[in-house]
Amino acid sequence: MRIAVLDAPQRFRFEDRPVPTIGDGQALVRVAACGVCTSELHMWDGTTGGRGLPRAIGHEVSGVVERVGSAADGLRAGDRVAVWVTEGGFAEHVAVDAAACFPTGDVPLEQALGEPLACAVNAVELAGVALGDDVVVIGAGFMGNLVQKLVQLRGPRHVIVADTRPDALERAARLGATRTVLVGHEPLPEVVAELTGGRGADVSFEATGVQAALTALGEVTRMSGTVVIVGYHQGGERTIPLAAWNWMAFTIVNAHFREVPTILRGMRTGMRLLASDRLELGDLLTHRFPLADIDRAFRASHEKPPGFCKATVVVDGALA
């Protein structure tokens, strides 16, 4: 099988490897598509200094079950699934535990990105957004959009979305934001104060991974409100005004999850929403590349050209 390996910063190479063998409780999945995750960009762009390379990255996988082990209960050949793997997803096949496969229903496989959906599901559930809440989402990229969509399923009063990119805010408005704020042109704290009668947001999500957005969380959230860190913060230290946050009695939610059962539970919930048409991802997948052009997929994810939200690598176009 063909697999893409990140050989050095900004350079993939392709290898031919044997198709993986599977254990009794596993399935062999022919990969249809694999999304490009922000967490992988630091390896690709050289921020990590090349540590850990070469490495076969890729973990946002969907595909079709080709073969199952003798104890792979609930799965059969031909099933269309979203799967959880930790790496090696930019390949023609992956071997995966049966418990980490989730049905996609009629959703096109290139849209069945269960792993990032799990991250957003778990973030919103841990944040505890309630009916009638006022919610701020700072960052209107792919994860911010997912958070926004899931928050809106919970019946908030206001969903205020802030970003530095006009095109991203236009998308957030189409998705249902009640108010958008172009950072640098409007003061976000003043907008939130006006809409909430001076009280501040009940729950605020940061979905950018940059210092400025992290700082802004405390400026827009009410006393005893909840601040949620969704952004992937790597490549340098971050600071928060802890004395102020302490005084404001914020509930601080770190919306990053490493326990496998939590990840799988989020995938199960997310794929139920997707497969039942309660949620859609197709409107967020803006850039599509074949496996041979994986370098272009990562460059687009890094540079974020106008209109960009999410890049996917299509491994098997007939399946995707």
Secondary structure, DSSP 8 states (H G I E B T S, - for coil): -EEEEEEETTEEEEEE-------TTEEEEEEEEEE--HHHHHHHTTTTTTTT-SB----EEEEEEEEE-TT-TT--TT-EEEEE-SS--SBSEEEEEGGGEEE-TTS-GGG--HHHHHHHHHHHHHHT--TT-EEEEE--SHHHHHHHHHHHTT--SEEEEEES-HHHHHHHHHTT-SEEEEBTTB-HHHHHHHHTTTS-EEEEEE-S-SHHHHHHHHHHEEEEEEEEE-S---SS-----HHHHHHTT-EEEE-----HHHHHHHHHHHHHHHHTTS---GGG--EEEEGGGHHHHHHHHHH--TT---EEEES-TTT-
